[in-house]
C-alpha cells in the first residue's frame, strides 16, 4: 500500500545513510528550503566541474541544513541533499497518476501566492494556517494544496497562468497575473516537478 495521510503519519525526522535526524517539518521552513534548493546545481554537485558554482552550492546547502536540522549533521553533502529533496516531495505520488503536461510558465509560487493558498485551505478544509503555531507539517500542507478544488482564487490564478490559447483578452489577463521570472540557477527542474504534482489544482 502506498504511504498516504490515511495510513502513515508525516515523518518528524529524515534518514540519511541509515541515521535518523529530527527535522523542522513546519511548512514555512520548507517553502524557504525549496527556494534554496532551487539554487543548487545538483549535476555540478556530483561532478564538481564548476568550482565557483560548487562553492556557492555548498554554502546554500549549509543554510538548508541549518533550516532543516537546526545544525550541521555529520553526513556527506550529496547524501544530505538527496535526503532533503526526498522529504521535500512529501507523500509518494501514485504511479500512473494522470496529469496535464507542465506549463512553460510558472503556475504558482509558494511564497508570492501564500496568502491565496492559506485562504483556500481555510475555506476548503477549515484549517487556518494564519493561526498555526509552528506545528503544521510540510507534507500535510502539500496534501492540502494539491487537493484544492478549482473554485479557489489560487486555482483560478494557476489556470489563467497556464493559458496557452490565442484569445487576446485571455492572454492579456494571463500576463497581468504572471509570476515574475526566477533568477536562480536551477529553477526550471523544480518548477517542472512541482507542476507535475500540482497542475490538477
C-alpha positions in Angstrom: 0.0 0.0 0.0 1.3 3.5 -0.9 2.1 5.7 2.0 -0.6 8.3 2.5 -2.1 10.7 5.0 -4.6 7.9 5.8 -2.1 5.3 6.8 1.2 7.0 7.6 1.9 9.8 10.0 4.1 12.5 8.3 7.7 11.9 9.4 9.4 14.1 12.0 12.9 13.0 11.0 14.9 12.5 7.9 17.0 9.4 7.4 20.5 9.9 5.9 22.7 6.9 5.3 20.7 4.9 7.9 20.8 7.5 10.6 17.7 9.5 11.5 17.9 13.2 12.3 15.0 15.2 13.8 13.7 17.7 11.3 12.0 21.0 11.4 8.9 20.0 9.4 7.0 23.3 9.5 5.6 24.2 6.1 7.0 27.8 6.1 10.5 26.4 6.7 10.2 24.0 3.8 8.9 26.8 1.5 12.2 28.5 2.3 14.2 25.3 1.8 12.5 24.7 -1.6 13.6 28.2 -2.6 17.2 27.4 -1.6 17.2 24.0 -3.3 16.2 25.8 -6.4 19.6 27.4 -6.4 21.6 24.2 -6.0 23.1 22.7 -9.2 22.8 19.0 -8.4 24.6 17.9 -11.5 27.6 20.0 -10.6 27.4 18.8 -7.0 28.1 15.3 -8.4 30.8 16.3 -10.9 32.4 19.2 -9.2 33.4 20.6 -12.6 32.5 24.2 -11.9 34.5 25.1 -8.7 32.9 28.6 -8.3 29.4 27.2 -8.6 30.3 24.3 -6.2 31.4 26.8 -3.5 28.1 28.6 -3.8 26.2 25.4 -3.7 27.9 24.2 -0.6 27.1 27.5 1.2 23.5 27.1 0.2 23.4 23.5 1.5 24.8 24.6 4.8 21.8 27.1 5.0 19.5 24.2 4.2 21.0 22.1 6.9 20.5 24.9 9.5 16.9 25.3 8.5 16.0 21.6 8.3 18.0 20.2 11.2 19.0 23.2 13.3 22.6 22.1 13.0 25.2 20.6 10.7 24.9 16.9 10.5 27.9 14.5 10.0 26.9 13.2 6.6 28.1 13.6 3.0 26.7 16.7 1.4 25.3 14.9 -1.6 23.5 12.4 0.6 22.1 15.3 2.6 20.7 17.0 -0.5 19.2 13.7 -1.8 17.5 13.1 1.6 16.2 16.7 1.8 14.8 16.7 -1.7 13.1 13.4 -1.0 11.5 14.8 2.1 10.5 18.0 0.2 8.4 15.9 -2.2 6.0 14.8 0.5 4.0 11.6 0.3 4.8 9.4 -2.7 2.6 10.0 -5.7 0.7 7.0 -7.1 2.2 5.6 -10.2 0.2 6.3 -13.4 -1.4 9.4 -11.9 -2.8 11.4 -14.8 -1.6 14.9 -15.0 -1.7 17.5 -17.7 1.5 18.5 -19.4 3.5 21.1 -17.4 3.0 24.7 -18.5 6.1 26.5 -19.8 5.2 29.3 -17.4 5.3 29.2 -13.6 1.8 28.4 -12.3 2.4 29.3 -8.6 5.0 30.4 -6.2 4.6 29.3 -2.6 6.0 32.5 -1.2 4.3 35.0 -3.5 0.9 33.2 -3.6 0.9 32.1 0.1 -2.0 34.4 1.2 -4.2 32.9 -1.5 -3.1 29.4 -0.6 -3.8 29.9 3.1 -7.3 31.3 2.4 -8.1 28.5 0.0 -7.0 25.8 2.6 -9.0 27.6 5.3 -12.1 27.8 3.1 -11.9 24.2 1.9 -10.7 22.4 5.0 -11.3 24.8 7.8 -7.6 24.8 8.7 -6.5 28.3 9.5 -2.7 28.4 8.9 -2.6 32.1 9.8 -3.1 30.9 13.4 -0.6 28.0 13.1 2.0 27.8 15.9 4.7 26.1 14.0 3.2 22.6 14.1 1.6 22.3 10.6 3.6 19.7 8.7 5.0 20.3 5.3 3.6 17.0 4.0 0.1 17.9 5.2 0.5 21.3 3.6 1.4 19.7 0.2 -1.7 17.4 0.5 -4.0 20.3 1.3 -2.6 22.4 -1.6 -2.6 19.6 -4.2 -6.2 18.7 -3.4 -7.7 22.2 -3.6 -10.8 22.4 -5.8 -11.0 24.6 -8.9 -13.2 27.2 -7.2 -10.5 28.9 -5.2 -8.7 32.1 -6.3 -5.3 30.4 -6.3 -6.6 27.6 -8.6 -8.2 30.2 -11.0 -4.8 32.0 -11.0 -3.0 28.9 -11.9 -5.4 28.0 -14.6 -5.1 31.5 -16.0 -1.3 31.4 -15.8 -1.4 28.2 -17.8 -3.5 29.6 -20.6 -2.0 28.7 -24.0 -4.7 29.8 -26.4 -4.9 32.6 -28.9 -7.6 34.7 -27.3 -6.2 38.2 -26.9 -8.2 39.1 -23.8 -7.2 35.9 -22.1 -3.6 36.4 -22.9 -3.8 39.9 -21.6 -5.4 38.6 -18.4 -2.8 35.8 -18.1 0.1 38.3 -18.5 -1.4 40.5 -15.8 -1.2 37.7 -13.2 2.0 36.2 -14.5 4.7 35.5 -11.9 8.0 37.3 -12.2 10.8 35.3 -13.8 13.0 33.4 -11.4 16.7 34.3 -11.4 18.0 31.2 -9.6 20.5 28.9 -11.4 18.5 25.7 -11.4 14.8 26.7 -11.0 13.3 25.0 -14.1 13.8 21.5 -12.8 12.0 22.2 -9.6 9.2 24.1 -11.4 8.6 21.1 -13.7 8.5 18.7 -10.7 6.1 20.9 -8.8 3.9 21.4 -11.9 3.6 17.6 -12.3 2.4 17.4 -8.6 0.0 20.3 -8.6 -1.1 21.0 -12.1 -4.5 19.5 -11.5 -5.5 22.1 -8.8 
